[in-house]
């Protein structure tokens, strides 16, 4: 019995179990961390525009815990939790600062129709930071995506080709630069944008056939949004692929070449992602029976000695 005494709950721990549920959720709950881990680990394709909102949620949760200075019971344990929250805040801030090392994080947030620059304002960013983010996105637009203005004659002929009934289809942005129109527009309600990729491709004011035809920069802006929103947030799939590659090299497969391991790893990843049509592969390769080597016709080899002994010519 003496050996089991160390496993008994002390009085202070019994006090912790009797805390009100609201206080337990406030101080000891790891649900935000669990939810964040599940979001980027179980999501098939976690995107990079999810990184900053997740860090903001964790940061806000830890700040609430660290700033709470009163506890109804057991102040010593509560102080330990606050110290842990302060330490965790430093870790979150460390990784939050790494989002400044690449423009992809902030530009992807700008190109999300539900966020745009209004998200940063709501999150409490300084105006100078928001202006810097907008300028970073604008620089990407001007340098890599925006199409130069067409010649004056082409624009003039396009203007004359319009009819009086074109006013019925005036869903095109007012500004000649769709990026300026987009960045100054209000964020799209979440109910109207369940999927940012679908919004840009089907429901944005730049995606209609008339808008694409009249202004090629509308198509360029859609391409920019898809490029930045499509960036992956984590390398979870790559890490799993790497682990699979390591498990392939066993004591019975130690002679596999690097190219064979690479080809098998890629094929396995493509099959799990449903990128390889199984039916087409089976049809192309056929069954195992059809892939067996067919026996070749036996050849009769007649050497010179046998010809001499037969005393005649061979036909």
C-alpha positions in Angstrom: 0.0 0.0 0.0 2.9 2.3 0.7 3.9 2.2 -2.9 0.5 3.4 -4.1 0.5 6.5 -1.9 2.2 8.5 -4.6 -0.8 8.0 -6.9 -3.3 9.4 -4.5 -4.8 12.8 -5.3 -3.7 15.5 -3.0 -6.2 17.8 -1.4 -5.2 20.6 -3.8 -6.0 18.4 -6.8 -9.4 17.5 -5.4 -10.0 21.2 -5.2 -9.2 21.5 -8.8 -11.7 18.8 -9.7 -14.4 20.8 -7.9 -13.9 24.0 -9.8 -16.8 25.4 -11.8 -16.9 24.1 -15.4 -16.6 27.7 -16.7 -13.4 28.3 -14.8 -12.0 24.9 -15.8 -12.6 25.8 -19.5 -11.0 29.1 -19.0 -7.8 28.0 -17.3 -7.1 24.3 -18.0 -8.9 23.7 -21.3 -6.7 22.7 -24.2 -9.5 22.6 -26.6 -8.2 25.5 -28.8 -4.9 23.6 -29.3 -6.7 20.3 -29.9 -9.0 22.0 -32.5 -6.1 23.7 -34.2 -4.1 20.4 -34.4 -7.1 18.6 -35.9 -7.8 21.4 -38.3 -4.3 21.2 -39.9 -3.8 17.5 -39.5 -7.1 15.9 -40.4 -8.0 18.4 -43.1 -7.2 16.9 -46.5 -5.7 20.1 -47.8 -5.0 22.7 -45.1 -4.5 26.0 -46.7 -2.1 28.8 -45.8 -4.8 31.4 -45.3 -5.9 29.4 -42.3 -2.6 29.9 -40.4 -3.1 33.5 -39.2 -6.7 33.0 -38.0 -5.6 29.9 -36.1 -2.7 31.7 -34.4 -5.0 34.6 -33.5 -7.4 32.2 -31.8 -4.6 30.6 -29.8 -3.2 34.0 -28.9 -6.5 35.4 -27.7 -7.1 32.3 -25.6 -3.7 32.4 -23.9 -4.0 36.2 -23.3 -7.3 35.7 -21.5 -5.8 33.0 -19.3 -2.6 35.0 -18.6 -4.6 38.2 -17.7 -7.0 36.6 -15.4 -5.8 37.4 -11.9 -8.5 36.0 -9.6 -9.4 32.4 -8.8 -12.1 31.3 -6.3 -10.0 28.5 -4.8 -6.5 27.2 -4.9 -4.5 30.2 -6.0 -1.1 28.3 -6.2 -2.3 26.0 -9.0 -3.9 29.0 -10.8 -0.6 30.9 -10.7 1.1 27.9 -12.4 -1.5 27.9 -15.1 -1.0 31.6 -15.7 2.8 31.1 -16.0 2.3 28.3 -18.5 0.0 30.6 -20.5 2.6 33.3 -20.6 5.3 30.8 -21.7 2.9 29.5 -24.4 2.3 33.1 -25.6 6.0 33.5 -26.3 5.9 30.4 -28.4 2.9 31.5 -30.4 4.4 34.9 -30.9 7.6 33.3 -32.2 5.7 31.4 -34.9 3.4 34.4 -35.6 6.5 36.5 -36.4 7.5 33.9 -39.0 4.5 34.8 -41.1 6.4 38.1 -41.8 9.1 36.2 -43.5 6.9 35.4 -46.6 4.3 37.5 -48.3 2.2 34.4 -49.0 0.6 34.4 -45.5 -0.7 38.0 -45.6 -1.5 38.1 -49.4 -3.6 34.9 -49.1 -5.6 36.6 -46.3 -6.1 39.7 -48.5 -7.3 37.5 -51.4 -9.8 35.6 -49.2 -13.2 37.3 -50.0 -14.4 36.9 -46.5 -11.3 38.5 -44.9 -9.6 41.0 -47.2 -8.0 43.8 -45.1 -11.0 44.1 -42.8 -9.9 41.0 -41.0 -6.7 42.6 -39.8 -8.6 45.7 -38.7 -10.9 43.5 -36.6 -7.9 41.6 -35.2 -6.5 44.9 -33.9 -3.6 45.3 -36.3 -2.1 48.8 -36.5 -3.1 50.8 -39.6 0.5 50.9 -40.8 0.7 47.1 -40.7 -2.5 46.9 -42.7 -1.3 49.4 -45.3 1.9 47.4 -45.6 0.0 44.2 -46.2 -2.1 45.9 -48.9 1.0 47.3 -50.6 2.6 43.8 -50.6 -0.5 42.4 -52.3 -0.6 45.2 -54.8 3.1 44.7 -55.6 2.4 41.0 -56.4 -0.5 42.0 -58.6 1.4 44.6 -60.5 4.6 42.6 -61.0 3.3 39.2 -61.7 -0.3 39.2 -62.8 -1.7 42.5 -64.1 -2.0 42.7 -67.9 -0.7 45.8 -69.5 -3.3 48.2 -71.1 -4.4 47.3 -74.6 -3.7 49.7 -77.5 -6.0 52.7 -78.0 -7.4 51.4 -81.3 -8.4 48.1 -79.7 -10.1 49.9 -76.8 -11.8 52.2 -79.2 -13.2 49.4 -81.4 -14.4 47.6 -78.2 -16.2 50.7 -77.1 -18.0 51.1 -80.4 -19.0 47.4 -80.3 -21.1 47.9 -77.2 -24.8 48.3 -77.5 -27.4 50.1 -75.5 -28.4 46.9 -73.9 -25.0 46.3 -72.4 -26.1 48.4 -69.4 -28.2 45.4 -68.3 -25.0 43.4 -67.7 -23.0 46.0 -65.7 -21.6 43.6 -63.2 -18.1 44.5 -64.2 -16.0 46.4 -61.6 -16.3 50.2 -61.9 -12.5 50.7 -61.6 -10.4 49.8 -64.6 -8.1 48.0 -62.2 -10.0 45.1 -60.6 -7.5 44.8 -57.8 -8.4 48.3 -56.6 -12.1 47.5 -56.9 -11.7 44.3 -54.9 -9.5 45.7 -52.2 -11.9 48.6 -51.6 -15.0 46.5 -51.5 -16.6 45.2 -48.4 -15.8 41.6 -47.3 -18.2 38.9 -48.6 -20.5 37.4 -45.9 -19.6 33.9 -44.9 -23.0 32.7 -45.9 -22.4 33.8 -49.5 -18.9 32.3 -49.6 -18.7 28.8 -48.3 -15.7 28.1 -50.5 -13.3 30.9 -51.5 -12.2 29.0 -54.6 -15.8 28.6 -55.8 -16.5 32.2 -55.1 -13.7 33.4 -57.3 -14.5 31.0 -60.1 -18.3 31.3 -60.2 -19.7 34.1 -58.0 -17.3 37.0 -58.0 -18.1 40.1 -60.1 -14.9 39.3 -62.1 -15.9 35.7 -63.1 -18.7 36.3 -65.6 -18.0 35.6 -69.2 -18.7 39.3 -70.1 -16.3 40.6 -67.4 -13.5 38.2 -68.5 -14.0 39.2 -72.1 -14.1 43.0 -71.6 -11.2 43.1 -69.2 -8.4 40.4 -69.2 -7.3 41.7 -65.8 -10.4 40.2 -64.3 -9.1 36.8 -65.3 -5.6 37.7 -64.0 -7.0 38.7 -60.6 -8.8 35.4 -60.4 -5.6 33.6 -61.2 -3.7 35.5 -58.5 -6.4 34.6 -55.9 -6.3 31.0 -56.8 -2.5 30.9 -56.7 -2.3 32.4 -53.2 -5.3 30.7 -51.7 -4.2 27.3 -53.0 -0.9 27.4 -51.2 -0.7 24.5 -48.6 -0.3 25.4 -44.9 1.5 22.2 -43.8 3.5 19.4 -45.3 1.5 16.7 -43.6 1.0 14.7 -46.8 4.7 15.0 -47.7 5.7 13.8 -44.3 3.4 10.8 -44.6 4.8 10.0 -48.0 8.4 10.3 -46.5 7.4 7.8 -43.8 6.0 5.4 -46.3 9.2 5.6 -48.3 11.3 4.7 -45.2 9.1 1.7 -44.5 9.7 0.4 -48.0 13.4 -0.2 -47.4 13.4 -3.5 -45.4 16.0 -6.2 -45.1 14.4 -7.9 -48.1 14.4 -4.7 -50.1 17.7 -3.2 -49.3 18.8 -3.4 -52.9 16.1 -1.0 -54.3 17.5 1.9 -56.2 16.6 5.5 -55.3 14.5 5.9 -58.5 12.5 2.8 -57.7 11.7 4.0 -54.1 10.8 7.4 -55.5 8.5 5.9 -58.2 6.8 3.6 -55.7 6.3 6.5 -53.2 4.8 8.8 -55.8 2.5 6.1 -57.1 1.3 5.3 -53.6 0.6 8.9 -52.8 -1.3 9.4 -56.1 -3.4 6.3 -55.5 -4.4 7.5 -52.0 -5.3 10.9 -53.5 -7.5 9.2 -56.2 -5.3 10.8 -58.9 -4.7 7.5 -60.7 -7.7 5.9 -62.4 -7.6 2.3 -61.2 -9.8 1.0 -64.0 -7.6 2.5 -66.7 -4.5 1.0 -65.1 -6.1 -2.4 -64.9 -7.2 -2.1 -68.5 -3.7 -1.0 -69.6 -1.8 -3.6 -67.8 -4.3 -6.4 -68.0 -4.6 -9.3 -65.5 -1.7 -11.2 -64.1 -2.4 -14.1 -66.3 -2.2 -12.0 -69.4 1.1 -10.5 -68.3 2.8 -13.9 -68.0 5.5 -14.6 -70.5 4.3 -16.7 -73.4 6.4 -19.7 -74.2 8.4 -19.2 -77.3 8.5 -21.7 -80.1 11.5 -24.1 -79.7 14.2 -23.6 -82.3 16.1 -26.5 -83.8 19.8 -25.8 -84.0 21.8 -27.9 -86.4 25.5 -27.7 -86.0 28.1 -28.6 -88.6 28.9 -32.0 -87.0 25.4 -33.3 -87.3 25.3 -32.3 -91.0 28.5 -34.3 -91.7 27.2 -37.4 -90.0 23.9 -37.3 -91.8 25.8 -37.2 -95.1 23.3 -34.9 -96.7 22.3 -31.3 -96.9 19.9 -29.7 -94.4 16.8 -28.1 -95.7 
